[in-house]
Amino acid sequence: MMVKVMNMKKITKLTAVILALTLMFSFLVGCKKSVDSDYLSSTIVVYENGDSTGQNNEKDNGFGLGDLFGGSKENLLLYKKVKLENYIEVPEYKGIVVDTKSQEFLKYYNKIFEDDIEQKSLYKETNIIENGYIANIDFVGKIDGVAFDGGTGKEYNLKIGSNTFIDDFEEQLIGVKSGATKDVVVTFPSDYSEKTLAGKEAVFTVTVNYVGCPMTIEESYEKMGFESAEKYTSNITSRAIDEYLLNYVCSKAKIKDYPEDDKKILGDAIYNHYAAIASASGTDFQQLLLGNGMTADQFKDQFSIEFMKTNMVMYYIFYAEGLKMIESTLQKQEVSEPAIAESYAVQEIAISYLYEKAEIK
């Protein structure tokens, strides 16, 4: 397992469990972003009374007036028995100023584009490894000349600078050419999770099979399904605004407590989701948790809280502004657990509302 070569020093038990899963699968808890050419730059928000408002920068997230269902709490799964204002303090969220030319916003823009590059493999072949490039490598790790369990990998795509592997591993590959072999010397941290390796020096013989340089907007827009670089740029800007708005309200919100009934619903849903994914690959999820020192109940408790830090803010806005669930938005969520799918749909609608009310420069 290449997990043993990872920088386990820097991650918690909970993150270790999820890292083990996400090496095999792709699922983001709490914030699901769809990246495709249908995601443009504004939206329609539908209110409790059925009125709608459009925004003049042509955003369309697939919302429509013909497929609304239920605007009351009784029609949703979460937070319908509680007053969220008793559990959370939310900052003023109307009129958030977003300066798209600021350095702060540029960080969000760059992160969205970097995620696209990584998720869609938007790399072009080059010859020499640099920071931020992708390197496809084979490696064999040895301690005192003897290969150790978990230290071997083939055709592994490593993003240089991601700190995926232990300290100094990635840095030593900078400048290595495609097709070359290099011995990388590292020392495992003294508190490394695999005790037999902790504190020991290892030599990894690394062969570079391929080096990929990130594409530019102009080189990648067609691969992303856009007609022009300008439309792709607009798409990235829109998603960066969404991310900025989400982070703004969530970072300033103050959570007092977590409603127990909703915490249980989400904890069970998240556990069931991961258990199903693990089962599909022949992995016993409960044993995976136990192997990382965590029980099923501990996982549910910790992960539901992480999810709810964003989730409660989104539902607060959704209910406070009398927004309505939209069936097509709910049904397009790519998760089978109803509580998670509903959460993503509520988040999408709430962020669209924030976008409409924001002051975007």
C-alpha positions in Angstrom: 0.0 0.0 0.0 1.5 3.3 -1.0 -0.4 5.0 1.9 2.6 4.0 4.0 4.9 6.3 2.0 2.4 9.2 2.5 3.1 12.1 4.8 1.1 10.5 7.7 2.8 12.8 10.1 0.6 15.7 9.1 -2.8 14.1 9.2 -5.3 13.1 11.8 -6.9 9.7 12.3 -10.1 10.9 10.7 -8.2 12.3 7.7 -6.2 9.1 7.4 -9.4 7.1 7.0 -10.7 9.4 4.3 -7.4 9.5 2.6 -7.4 5.8 2.4 -10.8 5.9 0.7 -10.1 8.8 -1.6 -7.0 7.1 -3.0 -9.6 4.7 -4.4 -12.7 6.8 -4.9 -13.8 10.4 -5.4 -16.3 12.0 -2.9 -16.1 15.4 -1.2 -18.1 15.8 2.0 -19.7 19.1 2.7 -19.0 20.9 -0.6 -19.8 19.3 -3.9 -18.9 21.4 -7.0 -20.0 20.4 -10.5 -17.6 21.4 -13.2 -19.0 21.3 -16.7 -20.0 23.6 -19.5 -23.6 23.9 -18.2 -22.4 25.8 -15.1 -22.4 29.4 -16.2 -22.3 32.6 -14.3 -25.6 33.3 -12.5 -28.9 31.7 -11.5 -32.6 31.9 -10.8 -33.6 31.9 -7.2 -37.2 30.8 -6.3 -38.9 32.1 -3.2 -41.6 30.7 -1.0 -44.3 32.7 -2.8 -43.2 31.3 -6.1 -41.7 34.6 -7.4 -38.3 34.4 -9.0 -35.5 36.8 -9.7 -32.9 36.4 -12.4 -29.5 37.9 -12.5 -28.2 39.7 -15.5 -25.0 37.7 -16.0 -26.5 34.7 -17.5 -26.1 32.0 -14.9 -28.2 28.9 -15.3 -27.7 26.0 -12.9 -30.6 24.1 -14.3 -33.2 25.6 -12.0 -36.7 26.0 -13.4 -40.1 27.1 -12.2 -41.9 23.9 -13.5 -40.3 21.4 -11.2 -40.6 23.0 -7.7 -41.8 20.9 -4.8 -42.6 21.9 -1.3 -41.3 25.1 0.3 -41.9 24.1 3.9 -39.7 22.3 6.4 -42.0 19.3 6.4 -41.0 18.4 2.9 -37.3 18.2 3.7 -35.2 15.8 5.8 -33.0 18.0 7.9 -33.5 20.7 10.6 -37.3 20.6 10.3 -37.9 20.2 14.0 -35.5 22.9 15.2 -35.0 26.6 15.1 -31.5 26.9 13.6 -31.1 30.4 15.1 -30.9 28.6 18.5 -27.9 26.6 17.2 -26.0 29.0 15.0 -25.2 32.7 14.5 -24.9 33.7 10.9 -23.2 36.9 9.7 -25.0 39.4 7.4 -25.0 37.6 4.1 -26.8 40.0 1.8 -24.6 42.4 -0.1 -21.3 40.6 0.3 -18.7 42.5 -1.6 -16.6 40.3 -4.0 -13.7 42.1 -5.7 -12.8 39.8 -8.5 -9.6 41.9 -9.2 -8.3 41.5 -5.7 -5.4 39.3 -4.7 -7.7 37.5 -2.2 -10.1 36.6 -4.9 -7.2 35.5 -7.2 -6.4 32.8 -4.7 -9.9 31.3 -5.1 -9.7 31.6 -8.9 -6.3 29.9 -9.0 -7.5 27.1 -6.7 -10.5 26.4 -8.9 -8.3 26.2 -12.0 -5.7 24.0 -10.2 -8.5 21.7 -9.2 -9.7 21.5 -12.8 -6.2 20.7 -13.9 -5.8 17.9 -11.3 -9.3 16.4 -11.7 -9.4 16.5 -15.5 -5.7 15.7 -16.0 -5.1 18.9 -17.9 -1.4 18.3 -18.5 0.9 18.4 -21.5 4.0 16.3 -21.8 7.3 17.9 -21.0 10.8 16.8 -20.2 11.9 18.1 -16.8 10.1 18.0 -13.4 9.2 21.4 -11.9 7.2 22.3 -8.8 3.5 22.0 -9.6 4.1 19.4 -12.4 2.7 15.9 -12.4 5.3 13.0 -12.5 4.3 9.5 -13.3 6.8 7.4 -11.3 7.8 3.8 -10.4 9.6 3.5 -7.1 11.2 1.0 -4.7 12.0 1.9 -1.2 14.7 0.2 0.8 16.1 0.4 4.4 19.6 -0.9 4.8 19.4 -2.3 1.3 16.2 -4.3 2.0 12.9 -3.5 0.4 10.1 -2.9 2.9 6.4 -3.6 2.8 4.4 -0.6 1.3 7.5 1.1 -0.2 7.0 0.0 -3.8 4.7 1.6 -6.4 4.3 1.6 -10.2 2.9 4.3 -12.5 2.0 6.5 -9.6 0.9 10.0 -10.6 2.6 12.4 -8.1 1.9 16.1 -8.1 5.1 17.8 -7.1 4.6 20.2 -4.3 1.5 18.5 -3.0 3.3 17.1 0.1 1.7 13.8 -0.6 4.8 11.8 0.3 7.1 12.2 3.3 9.2 15.4 3.7 11.9 16.0 1.1 10.7 13.2 -1.3 9.1 15.5 -3.8 11.7 18.3 -3.6 14.4 15.9 -4.6 12.6 15.1 -7.9 12.6 18.7 -9.1 15.0 18.9 -12.1 14.9 15.2 -12.9 14.2 14.4 -16.6 11.6 12.1 -18.0 13.1 8.6 -18.4 15.7 9.2 -15.7 16.2 7.2 -12.5 17.2 8.9 -9.2 17.8 7.7 -5.7 15.7 9.8 -3.2 17.0 9.7 0.4 14.5 10.5 3.1 14.0 9.9 6.8 10.7 8.7 8.2 9.3 10.9 11.0 9.9 9.6 14.5 6.1 9.6 15.1 5.4 7.8 11.8 2.3 5.7 11.9 4.1 2.5 10.9 6.3 2.0 13.9 8.8 -0.3 12.2 9.7 2.6 9.8 9.6 5.5 12.3 12.8 7.5 12.5 14.6 5.3 9.9 16.4 6.5 6.7 15.2 5.0 3.5 16.4 5.2 -0.1 13.8 5.2 -2.8 14.9 4.3 -6.3 12.6 6.4 -8.5 12.1 6.1 -12.2 10.3 8.9 -14.0 8.0 7.6 -16.7 6.3 10.8 -17.7 6.3 14.5 -16.8 3.3 16.7 -17.3 3.2 20.4 -17.3 -0.2 22.1 -16.4 -2.0 23.5 -19.4 -3.0 27.1 -19.7 -6.6 28.3 -20.1 -6.0 28.7 -23.8 -4.8 25.2 -24.1 -7.4 23.5 -22.0 -10.8 25.2 -22.7 -11.8 22.7 -25.4 -11.0 19.7 -23.2 -13.3 21.3 -20.5 -16.1 21.5 -23.1 -16.1 25.3 -23.7 -16.3 27.1 -27.0 -13.6 29.7 -26.1 -11.1 30.6 -23.5 -13.2 33.5 -22.5 -16.2 31.3 -21.6 -14.0 29.0 -19.6 -12.5 32.0 -17.8 -16.1 33.2 -17.0 -16.9 29.7 -15.7 -13.9 29.6 -13.4 -14.7 33.1 -12.1 -18.3 32.1 -11.4 -17.2 29.0 -9.4 -14.6 31.1 -7.6 -17.3 33.6 -6.6 -19.4 30.7 -5.3 -16.5 29.4 -3.3 -15.7 32.9 -1.9 -19.3 33.4 -0.8 -19.5 30.0 0.8 -16.2 30.5 2.7 -17.2 34.1 3.7 -20.5 33.1 5.5 -19.2 29.8 6.9 -15.9 31.3 8.3 -17.8 34.1 10.1 -20.7 31.9 11.4 -20.6 30.8 15.0 -22.0 27.4 15.9 -23.3 27.0 19.4 -24.4 23.4 19.2 -25.5 20.6 16.9 -29.1 19.3 16.8 -28.8 15.7 17.8 -31.5 14.3 15.6 -30.0 15.9 12.5 -26.5 14.9 13.5 -27.6 11.3 13.7 -29.3 11.4 10.3 -26.2 12.9 8.7 -23.8 10.6 10.6 -25.7 7.5 9.4 -26.0 8.8 5.9 -22.2 9.6 5.6 -21.3 6.3 7.1 -23.6 4.4 4.8 -22.3 6.2 1.8 -18.7 5.3 2.5 -19.6 1.8 3.6 -21.3 1.2 0.2 -18.3 2.6 -1.7 -15.9 0.5 0.3 -18.0 -2.6 -0.2 -18.1 -2.1 -3.9 -14.3 -2.5 -3.9 -14.3 -5.5 -1.6 -13.3 -3.5 1.5 -15.0 -3.9 4.9 -15.5 -0.2 6.0 -15.9 -1.0 9.6 -12.6 -2.9 9.6 -10.9 -0.1 7.8 -12.1 2.3 10.5 -10.9 0.0 13.3 -7.6 -0.4 11.6 -7.2 3.4 11.9 -8.2 3.4 15.5 -11.8 4.6 15.1 -15.2 3.0 15.7 -18.2 3.4 13.5 -19.8 5.7 16.2 -16.7 7.8 16.4 -16.6 8.2 12.7 -20.3 9.2 12.5 -19.9 11.7 15.4 -16.8 13.4 14.0 -17.7 13.4 10.4 -21.3 14.6 10.9 -19.9 17.6 12.8 -17.4 18.4 10.0 -20.2 18.2 7.5 -22.6 20.3 9.6 -20.2 23.2 10.0 -21.2 24.2 6.4 -24.5 22.4 6.2 -26.2 24.3 9.0 -25.2 27.7 7.5 -26.7 26.7 4.2 -30.0 25.5 5.7 -30.2 28.6 7.8 -30.1 30.8 4.7 -32.4 28.4 2.8 -35.1 28.6 5.5 -34.6 32.2 6.5 -35.1 33.4 2.9 -38.0 31.1 2.1 -36.2 29.4 -0.7 -37.7 26.3 -2.3 -36.2 22.9 -3.1 -36.1 22.2 -6.8 -36.5 18.6 -7.9 -34.1 18.7 -10.8 -31.4 20.2 -8.6 -32.0 17.5 -6.1 -32.0 14.7 -8.6 -28.8 15.7 -10.3 -26.7 15.2 -7.1 -24.5 12.2 -7.6 -25.0 10.6 -4.2 -27.6 8.0 -3.3 -28.0 8.9 0.4 -31.1 11.3 0.5 -29.8 13.5 3.3 -26.5 14.1 1.5 -28.2 14.7 -1.8 -30.6 17.2 -0.2 -27.8 18.9 1.6 -25.9 19.5 -1.7 -29.1 20.8 -3.4 -29.8 23.2 -0.5 -26.2 24.4 -0.7 -26.4 25.0 -4.4 -29.7 27.0 -4.1 -28.4 29.0 -1.0 -25.2 29.9 -2.7 -27.1 31.0 -5.8 -29.1 33.3 -3.5 -25.9 34.7 -2.0 -24.6 35.2 -5.6 -27.7 37.1 -6.6 -27.5 39.4 -3.5 -23.7 39.9 -3.7 -22.0 43.1 -4.9 -19.6 41.8 -7.5 -16.9 44.1 -8.8 
